[in-house]
Amino acid sequence: MRLILGLIGLLAVVSLIVNITFSLLLHSSFIKLQKSRTLPVKALAETRKTHIEEFVILGDSRAQMWVGLDEVARQEKLNTVNYAVGGYTSEQVKRQILGNTTLLKNKIVLLQVGINDIHWNGLLSLSERKEITINLKRNIESITTILLSKNNRVILTTVFPPQPPTLIRELYWPRDIIHTIEDINSYIAELGELNGAVILDSHLILKDQHSEYLNPKWNDDEFFLHINRNGYNHLNAELRKVLFKLQQR
């Protein structure tokens, strides 16, 4: 009996040590993850210097998860630096670059932002949704102006079309979001034309010809606001043409 009790006690101690160790590791990982999402400015400041021209990515998870960018950049003799952060709104991207304007100079910069400002606000009033859209446009204009003022060559991508929302997402999915996305994309196109930024019309490239949503070929199975690898490959074919033209300037 004493042997059994001893073994039980030993197992309890080992289990406690394992749980404490696991909790410490989990805590450390959690802190690092949150810091990487909330303090991207620090990550931006620590970028190593290189003699190869940099291709900088700014924006949300659609930009953060952009598959194939490194390969496209290598083909055009560029070094990719991806500062995009999942979940970021246009306001957060603006604040991110405001703290690092001295670092974002003489580069090629791609911006993909917008969906996180608007996809959640279906339960708000019409006036509140309009205010958010106006603020989104202002932020995109501010970001573009800041980047261009630092002699960057800017690629403005239009907002990707979403997949049809899931049943749960329908609860707060804005009924007019397709119209809102089209309105924002028209604004982005006009902004690029007026300011000399280049437009990569990702919405047109990815949209289904028979609906206002994402072409089902590019659907991501895990999240309805994302696109799959094939969708990014489809985008990259056009992106490479844009990068080639920019480097001739």
WOHUFEN-V645802 format. One record per backbone hydrogen bond with DSSP energy under -1.0 kcal/mol. NH is the residue of the N-H (numbers start at 1). CO is the residue of the C=O. If there is no record, write none. Layout:
NH_CO, NH_CO
//
This chain:
5_1, 6_2, 7_3, 8_4, 9_5, 10_6, 11_7, 12_8, 13_9, 14_10, 15_11, 16_12, 17_13, 18_14, 19_15, 20_16, 21_17, 22_18, 23_19, 24_20, 25_21, 26_22, 27_23, 28_24, 29_25, 30_26, 31_27, 32_28, 33_29, 34_30, 35_31, 36_32, 37_33, 38_34, 39_35, 44_40, 45_41, 46_42, 47_44, 55_79, 56_108, 57_81, 58_110, 60_112, 64_60, 65_61, 66_63, 72_68, 73_69, 74_70, 75_71, 76_72, 77_74, 78_73, 79_53, 81_55, 83_57, 85_59, 88_85, 93_89, 94_90, 95_91, 96_92, 97_93, 98_94, 99_95, 100_97, 103_100, 104_100, 105_103, 106_150, 108_54, 109_153, 110_56, 111_155, 112_58, 117_114, 119_115, 121_118, 122_172, 124_121, 129_125, 130_126, 131_127, 132_128, 133_129, 134_130, 135_131, 136_132, 137_133, 138_134, 139_135, 140_136, 141_137, 142_138, 143_139, 144_140, 145_141, 146_142, 147_143, 148_144, 149_145, 151_148, 152_147, 153_107, 155_109, 156_198, 157_111, 158_200, 163_224, 170_166, 171_168, 172_169, 177_174, 180_176, 181_177, 182_178, 183_179, 184_180, 185_181, 186_182, 187_183, 188_184, 189_185, 190_186, 191_187, 192_188, 193_189, 194_190, 195_191, 196_192, 197_192, 198_154, 200_156, 202_200, 205_201, 206_202, 207_203, 208_213, 214_162, 215_206, 218_215, 219_216, 226_223, 228_218, 232_228, 233_229, 234_230, 235_231, 236_232, 237_233, 239_235, 240_236, 242_238, 243_239, 244_240, 245_241, 246_242, 247_243, 248_245, 249_246
//
